[in-house]
Amino acid sequence: MKDDINQDITFRKLSVFMMFMNKGNIARTAEALELSSVSVHRALHTLEEGVGCPLFVHKGRNLVPLPAAWTLLEYCQDVISLMSKGLEQTRKVAGVGSGRLRIGTLYSLTLETVPKIIMGMKLRRPSLELDLTMGSNQMLLDMLEDDALDAILISTNEGEFTGSKFDVIPLFHDDIFLAAPSSVPLDTAQDADLRDYADRKFVSLAEGFATYAGFQEAFSIAGFEPEIVTRVNDIFSMISLVQAGVGFALIPGRMKKVYENDVQLLKLAEPYQMRQLISIVYSHHRERDKDLLALAAEGRMYARSISG
């Protein structure tokens, strides 16, 4: 089958043509499309050349559509409608602009960070549906890799994703604290030297959690292997065990506002001090997704609000 569609026939020109057929006047068409009258006239003229037959006749300063123009209009409407559906389905398959955003987050970020970001997004985009998945750093990263999530809020390291297929938006740094049962007599005004707690029992998050990595690093610096009585899969369970007197733990400072009256929180002494960098991470190919752009904007606004 011969291909009669040449470079003079474009979707842009077809859109101008359809608007002209609706308005019946070059000036009104130009106003509706925010173009100059010259641009509208040029688009119609070159489209006519591309089609290869007359579409209009001149009557004074006006262009009057011929029967051929009305025939073309019928097919234009079908083509534009079909292409719009095709683009919609293409974006849906790619997970872009689908009106639903799948966000993964660390458990600890659901206390304040994620609710405030989501609240801001819903004000900007009320119709946007949000699916929230909570898990460990590694689990969320694996799900992002598998395209099961659109974006994740996790702990990252400086330069960790440089040169990768992911974009990273740093939000804030968070200090790590030693959490102790309230029943244990401690001087919370003093920085905690982990070597003084070598005979204590500890509870920990499971491997793959950001705070677990910090836990391992801190005790490596302290030079001993702590006695871990249990490992759990969410930070709220871990703090509950500390409250119950099961053991000590290391927790991020973002938990402090909620639990400082339930457990004792001690700042770590200088050799063991460490910070988590909390960031939004998403695939680079999604950088133009309007839903992810809204998430990025709200994340940056939240970061500015807590930095003062």
N, C-alpha and C positions, 0 to 999 in steps of 0.2 A: 504494500500500500504506500502510495506516495505521500511524503510528509510535506504538507503545504504551510506549516506553521514556521514562519521565519522570525528573525530577530526583531522585526518591527511590531510583532504581536506579543505584548507583555501583559501581565496581570494588572500592572499599573494603568496602562492605556485602556484596558477593558473596563477598569473601574471608572475612569474618566468618561468613557463612552456611555456606560450605564447611567452615570449621574446626569450626563447631558440629555440622554433620552428621557430621564425623569423630569428634569428641570425645563427642557426645551429651549434653553437660552445659554449662550456662552458665559455671559456675565454672572448669571445666577449659579451656574456650575462652578465657576471660578471662586465665587464667594463661599459656596458650600464646602469646597475642597481646600480652601485657603491657598489657592494658586492664582497666578496672574492669568488674565484672559489670553495672553499670548501663549502661555504654557498649555492651556486647554486647547486652543486652536491647533497648536503644533502636535499635540497628542492625537487629536482626531484625524488630522491630515496624514500623519505617518501610519496610523492604524489603517486608514483607508488604503494607503499604498501597500501595506503588508497583506491586507485581505485580497487585494488585486482586482477590486471592482468598485465602482462609485457607491458611496453610502449616503451622500447628501447632495442637494442642489442648493445653490445660492439664490436667495430672494432678497435683494437689497443687501443689508448687512447680516441677515439671518441665514442660518443653515437649516434646511428642511430635510428631515429623514426620508429616504427612499424606502420602498418595500424591502430592499436588501438589508437595510439597517434594522428594521423590525425583526427580520428573520435572525440576524446575528444576535440581537438582544435576547431572544428566547434561549439560544444556546449559551450565551454568556451567563445568564442567570443559573443555568444548570451547571456550567463549569465552575463558577465561583462557589456555588453551594456545595458541590462535590469536593472541591479543593478545601474548603473550610472544614468539612467533615474529616477529610483526610489528614489535615494538619492537627485537628483535635485528637484524632485517634493516635497519630504519630507521637504527639506530646504525652498522651496517656500511657502509651507503651514505654516511653522514656521516663515516665514519672515526673514530667515537667508541667507545671501549671495545671495540675489536675484538680486543684481545689482541696486536696488532702495532703497533709504533710506528716510523714512518719519520723518522729523525733526519738532518739535514744538518749538516756541520761543516767548519770550516776545516782544512786539512791540519795546520797547526801545533798544533792542539788535540788531535790524536790521540796526542801524546807522553805526556800526563799527564791533562789535564782530562777528556776524554771517557771514557777507560778507567775512571777513578775514579767518575765519575757513573754509568756503565753498571753497574759492579760493585755499587754501592749499590742501584740499581734492581732488579737481579736478586736481591739478598738480600730486598728488600721484596716483589717480585712475580716469583717464580721462573718462572712460566709465560709471562711476557711475552716476545714475540719482537721483536727489534730489527733494523731494516734501517738500515745506515749509508751515507750518501752524502757524499763529500768533494768540495769544489770551492771556487771563489772566492766572495767576499762577494756579488757581484752575481748569480752563477749560483744560489746557494742562495736568495737573496731572491726571484728570479724563480720558482724551483720552489715556494717557499712560496705565492707569489701564485697560482700555477696549481693549488694543492692537491695537488702531487706529493709534498710533504713535510708532516709534521705539526708539526715544530718544527725550528729551526735554531740553531746556536751560531755567532755571527758577531761582527764588530766593529761597534759602533754609535756614534752620536754622541749627546751629551746632548740630549734633547728631540726626537730625529729622528722618532720615531713618535708624538709627542703628537697626540691627536685622530684617529689612524688606526685601522684595523681590527685592528691587531696589539697584543698585550700583550708587554711587555719586562721581563725579569728581569735586572738588571745583576749580573754575577758578580765581575769584578775588572778593575783597570787594569793595563796592561803597557807598560813603557818600550821605546823603540826604540833599538837600538845599531848602531854601525858595525861591520861584519864585514870583516876584512882577511885575506889569505893569511898563513899563519904564516911564510913565507919573507921577508916584507917587514919590515925593521927599523923598529919603531915604539915609541914610549913609551906603553904602555897605561895608565900612571898619569895621563896628561894627558887632559882632555876633548877630543874631536875637533872642531876647527873645520873644517867642510866646505869652506871656501874654500881650505884647505891641500891639498885633494885634487882641485883643478880639473883637474890634468893626469893623473888616474888613470882607468883604465877601470872600468866598473861592470857588474854583472849585475843584472837586475831581474825581478820578477814581472810578468806581463802585466796589462793594464788590467782592472779589475774586482776585483782582489784588494785587501784592506784595506791591506796593507803597501805596495802600489804607490801608493795615494793619499797615504800618509805620505811616501813617497819623493819624489813630485812636490812636496809642500808644503815639505819640508825644503830642496830645492834651489832652490825659488822664493825662500825666505828668504835662501839663500846668494847668490843673484843670478847664477847661471850654469846652463847646460844641461849636465848630465854626459854623457860619452860612454858610451852603453850598447851593449855589444858583443853582448848577447843577452838576450832575454826568455824566461822559462820559465813553465810552468803549475802548478808546485808548489814549495813552499818548500824541500823536501829537495834537489831538483835544483839550486836556486839556491845552496844552501850547499855542495853538492858542487863546483860550479864555482868558488866562492871557495876551497875547499880545494885545488883543482887549480891555483890561481894565475891563473885567467882574469880575475878582477877583484874589486872591492870590492862590498859590498851593504849594505843596511839590513835588519835583522831584528828581530823582537820578542824581548823578554827571555825569554819562555817557552822559547825554543830554547837558552838559555844553558847550562842544566845538561848538556845532551847534547853540545853542540858547542864548549864553551869550551876544550877541550884540542886541538881540531882547527883552529880559526881564532882569530884575535885579535879580541877584542870590546872596543870602546872606547865609553865613554859619550859622548853628543853634548854639545857645549857648549850653554850656556843658550839662545841664540837658536833653536837647532834642536831642542831637546828637545820630544818629543811622546809622547803615551800613547795606546794603544788601549784602548777600553772593550769588554770581551768580555761578551756578553749572550746569554740564551736568548730567542728570539722565536717567537711562535706566534699564530695567529688568535684574536681575541677571542671568537668564537663557540664556541671549544673550551675555554673557561675552566673548565668543569665536568667535562671528560674526566678520568677517574680516572688514566689512563695518563700524561697530560700533567701532572697534579697531582703524580704520583710523580716525574717528571722535574724539575719545578720545585723540589720539596722537596730532591731530591738535589743540584741545582745550588746551592741556597742553603747546604746543609750543606758542600759543597765550598768555596764562597766563604768561609764562616766559618773553615774549617780552614786556608786559606792566608793569611788575614788575621791569624791568631794569636789 
